[in-house]
Amino acid sequence: MVRNVFRGTHDAGVNIVDSNGVTVKSGETITFTIHRPSVNN
């Protein structure tokens, strides 16, 4: 779950990490944009 993401463009990705802290698998990065409407617009 992601909370309190500010407006704008962001990149996100996923890594699977084992109990030793070693990355086992990495997913592709995605780009997404948050738009928060305002009563001032």
Backbone as XML, in Angstrom:
<?xml version="1.0"?>
<chain id="A" units="angstrom">
  <residue number="1" name="MET">
    <atom name="N" x="0.842" y="-1.170" z="0.000"/>
    <atom name="CA" x="0.000" y="0.000" z="0.000"/>
    <atom name="C" x="0.891" y="1.239" z="0.000"/>
  </residue>
  <residue number="2" name="VAL">
    <atom name="N" x="0.478" y="2.207" z="-0.780"/>
    <atom name="CA" x="1.203" y="3.473" z="-0.859"/>
    <atom name="C" x="0.265" y="4.563" z="-0.358"/>
  </residue>
  <residue number="3" name="ARG">
    <atom name="N" x="0.783" y="5.427" z="0.505"/>
    <atom name="CA" x="-0.032" y="6.503" z="1.061"/>
    <atom name="C" x="0.667" y="7.846" z="0.879"/>
  </residue>
  <residue number="4" name="ASN">
    <atom name="N" x="-0.144" y="8.895" z="0.839"/>
    <atom name="CA" x="0.355" y="10.278" z="0.794"/>
    <atom name="C" x="1.365" y="10.528" z="-0.318"/>
  </residue>
  <residue number="5" name="VAL">
    <atom name="N" x="1.017" y="10.096" z="-1.523"/>
    <atom name="CA" x="1.881" y="10.358" z="-2.673"/>
    <atom name="C" x="1.550" y="11.760" z="-3.173"/>
  </residue>
  <residue number="6" name="PHE">
    <atom name="N" x="2.556" y="12.602" z="-3.295"/>
    <atom name="CA" x="2.358" y="13.970" z="-3.746"/>
    <atom name="C" x="2.032" y="13.999" z="-5.232"/>
  </residue>
  <residue number="7" name="ARG">
    <atom name="N" x="1.364" y="15.074" z="-5.651"/>
    <atom name="CA" x="1.046" y="15.203" z="-7.068"/>
    <atom name="C" x="2.322" y="15.296" z="-7.888"/>
  </residue>
  <residue number="8" name="GLY">
    <atom name="N" x="2.234" y="14.858" z="-9.119"/>
    <atom name="CA" x="3.378" y="14.876" z="-10.025"/>
    <atom name="C" x="3.620" y="13.500" z="-10.615"/>
  </residue>
  <residue number="9" name="THR">
    <atom name="N" x="4.720" y="13.353" z="-11.311"/>
    <atom name="CA" x="5.084" y="12.098" z="-11.967"/>
    <atom name="C" x="6.077" y="11.349" z="-11.095"/>
  </residue>
  <residue number="10" name="HIS">
    <atom name="N" x="5.853" y="10.048" z="-10.964"/>
    <atom name="CA" x="6.666" y="9.198" z="-10.095"/>
    <atom name="C" x="7.026" y="7.902" z="-10.805"/>
  </residue>
  <residue number="11" name="ASP">
    <atom name="N" x="8.093" y="7.270" z="-10.364"/>
    <atom name="CA" x="8.490" y="5.943" z="-10.828"/>
    <atom name="C" x="8.367" y="4.979" z="-9.662"/>
  </residue>
  <residue number="12" name="ALA">
    <atom name="N" x="7.907" y="3.753" z="-9.945"/>
    <atom name="CA" x="7.770" y="2.743" z="-8.902"/>
    <atom name="C" x="8.231" y="1.397" z="-9.448"/>
  </residue>
  <residue number="13" name="GLY">
    <atom name="N" x="8.808" y="0.604" z="-8.555"/>
    <atom name="CA" x="9.264" y="-0.730" z="-8.939"/>
    <atom name="C" x="9.195" y="-1.659" z="-7.748"/>
  </residue>
  <residue number="14" name="VAL">
    <atom name="N" x="9.395" y="-2.939" z="-8.014"/>
    <atom name="CA" x="9.313" y="-3.959" z="-6.969"/>
    <atom name="C" x="10.564" y="-4.815" z="-7.002"/>
  </residue>
  <residue number="15" name="ASN">
    <atom name="N" x="11.105" y="-5.099" z="-5.812"/>
    <atom name="CA" x="12.215" y="-6.043" z="-5.679"/>
    <atom name="C" x="11.818" y="-7.114" z="-4.677"/>
  </residue>
  <residue number="16" name="ILE">
    <atom name="N" x="12.142" y="-8.352" z="-4.984"/>
    <atom name="CA" x="11.978" y="-9.443" z="-4.021"/>
    <atom name="C" x="13.338" y="-9.644" z="-3.372"/>
  </residue>
  <residue number="17" name="VAL">
    <atom name="N" x="13.364" y="-9.520" z="-2.039"/>
    <atom name="CA" x="14.616" y="-9.583" z="-1.281"/>
    <atom name="C" x="14.531" y="-10.751" z="-0.305"/>
  </residue>
  <residue number="18" name="ASP">
    <atom name="N" x="15.586" y="-11.588" z="-0.256"/>
    <atom name="CA" x="15.569" y="-12.713" z="0.678"/>
    <atom name="C" x="15.941" y="-12.265" z="2.094"/>
  </residue>
  <residue number="19" name="SER">
    <atom name="N" x="15.924" y="-13.195" z="3.020"/>
    <atom name="CA" x="16.168" y="-12.872" z="4.428"/>
    <atom name="C" x="17.582" y="-12.361" z="4.698"/>
  </residue>
  <residue number="20" name="ASN">
    <atom name="N" x="18.494" y="-12.542" z="3.734"/>
    <atom name="CA" x="19.862" y="-12.032" z="3.870"/>
    <atom name="C" x="20.025" y="-10.646" z="3.248"/>
  </residue>
  <residue number="21" name="GLY">
    <atom name="N" x="18.934" y="-10.113" z="2.702"/>
    <atom name="CA" x="19.005" y="-8.806" z="2.076"/>
    <atom name="C" x="19.463" y="-8.835" z="0.635"/>
  </residue>
  <residue number="22" name="VAL">
    <atom name="N" x="19.515" y="-10.019" z="0.038"/>
    <atom name="CA" x="19.957" y="-10.155" z="-1.346"/>
    <atom name="C" x="18.735" y="-10.077" z="-2.265"/>
  </residue>
  <residue number="23" name="THR">
    <atom name="N" x="18.830" y="-9.240" z="-3.309"/>
    <atom name="CA" x="17.734" y="-9.125" z="-4.264"/>
    <atom name="C" x="17.662" y="-10.381" z="-5.107"/>
  </residue>
  <residue number="24" name="VAL">
    <atom name="N" x="16.501" y="-11.046" z="-5.069"/>
    <atom name="CA" x="16.288" y="-12.289" z="-5.799"/>
    <atom name="C" x="15.719" y="-12.010" z="-7.182"/>
  </residue>
  <residue number="25" name="LYS">
    <atom name="N" x="14.793" y="-11.068" z="-7.261"/>
    <atom name="CA" x="14.121" y="-10.752" z="-8.525"/>
    <atom name="C" x="13.712" y="-9.284" z="-8.511"/>
  </residue>
  <residue number="26" name="SER">
    <atom name="N" x="13.799" y="-8.629" z="-9.656"/>
    <atom name="CA" x="13.384" y="-7.241" z="-9.797"/>
    <atom name="C" x="12.331" y="-7.143" z="-10.887"/>
  </residue>
  <residue number="27" name="GLY">
    <atom name="N" x="11.299" y="-6.333" z="-10.635"/>
    <atom name="CA" x="10.280" y="-6.090" z="-11.646"/>
    <atom name="C" x="10.612" y="-4.838" z="-12.429"/>
  </residue>
  <residue number="28" name="GLU">
    <atom name="N" x="9.888" y="-4.643" z="-13.522"/>
    <atom name="CA" x="10.097" y="-3.446" z="-14.324"/>
    <atom name="C" x="9.554" y="-2.222" z="-13.587"/>
  </residue>
  <residue number="29" name="THR">
    <atom name="N" x="10.186" y="-1.096" z="-13.810"/>
    <atom name="CA" x="9.740" y="0.161" z="-13.225"/>
    <atom name="C" x="8.578" y="0.702" z="-14.052"/>
  </residue>
  <residue number="30" name="ILE">
    <atom name="N" x="7.563" y="1.228" z="-13.369"/>
    <atom name="CA" x="6.459" y="1.893" z="-14.058"/>
    <atom name="C" x="6.479" y="3.370" z="-13.695"/>
  </residue>
  <residue number="31" name="THR">
    <atom name="N" x="5.932" y="4.192" z="-14.562"/>
    <atom name="CA" x="5.809" y="5.621" z="-14.322"/>
    <atom name="C" x="4.321" y="5.945" z="-14.225"/>
  </residue>
  <residue number="32" name="PHE">
    <atom name="N" x="3.958" y="6.734" z="-13.215"/>
    <atom name="CA" x="2.567" y="7.137" z="-13.058"/>
    <atom name="C" x="2.511" y="8.596" z="-12.617"/>
  </residue>
  <residue number="33" name="THR">
    <atom name="N" x="1.364" y="9.230" z="-12.851"/>
    <atom name="CA" x="1.186" y="10.640" z="-12.519"/>
    <atom name="C" x="-0.018" y="10.802" z="-11.605"/>
  </residue>
  <residue number="34" name="ILE">
    <atom name="N" x="0.158" y="11.550" z="-10.542"/>
    <atom name="CA" x="-0.923" y="11.854" z="-9.602"/>
    <atom name="C" x="-1.422" y="13.263" z="-9.896"/>
  </residue>
  <residue number="35" name="HIS">
    <atom name="N" x="-2.727" y="13.374" z="-10.051"/>
    <atom name="CA" x="-3.355" y="14.681" z="-10.225"/>
    <atom name="C" x="-4.386" y="14.840" z="-9.117"/>
  </residue>
  <residue number="36" name="ARG">
    <atom name="N" x="-4.247" y="15.876" z="-8.330"/>
    <atom name="CA" x="-5.210" y="16.152" z="-7.274"/>
    <atom name="C" x="-5.939" y="17.445" z="-7.618"/>
  </residue>
  <residue number="37" name="PRO">
    <atom name="N" x="-7.210" y="17.314" z="-7.977"/>
    <atom name="CA" x="-7.977" y="18.527" z="-8.312"/>
    <atom name="C" x="-8.039" y="19.489" z="-7.124"/>
  </residue>
  <residue number="38" name="SER">
    <atom name="N" x="-8.151" y="20.743" z="-7.428"/>
    <atom name="CA" x="-8.240" y="21.786" z="-6.422"/>
    <atom name="C" x="-9.487" y="22.631" z="-6.674"/>
  </residue>
  <residue number="39" name="VAL">
    <atom name="N" x="-10.113" y="23.119" z="-5.619"/>
    <atom name="CA" x="-11.257" y="24.023" z="-5.782"/>
    <atom name="C" x="-10.822" y="25.360" z="-6.374"/>
  </residue>
  <residue number="40" name="ASN">
    <atom name="N" x="-9.519" y="25.636" z="-6.349"/>
    <atom name="CA" x="-8.995" y="26.896" z="-6.897"/>
    <atom name="C" x="-8.826" y="26.847" z="-8.419"/>
  </residue>
  <residue number="41" name="ASN">
    <atom name="N" x="-8.909" y="25.650" z="-9.021"/>
    <atom name="CA" x="-8.703" y="25.514" z="-10.475"/>
    <atom name="C" x="-10.014" y="25.559" z="-11.215"/>
  </residue>
</chain>
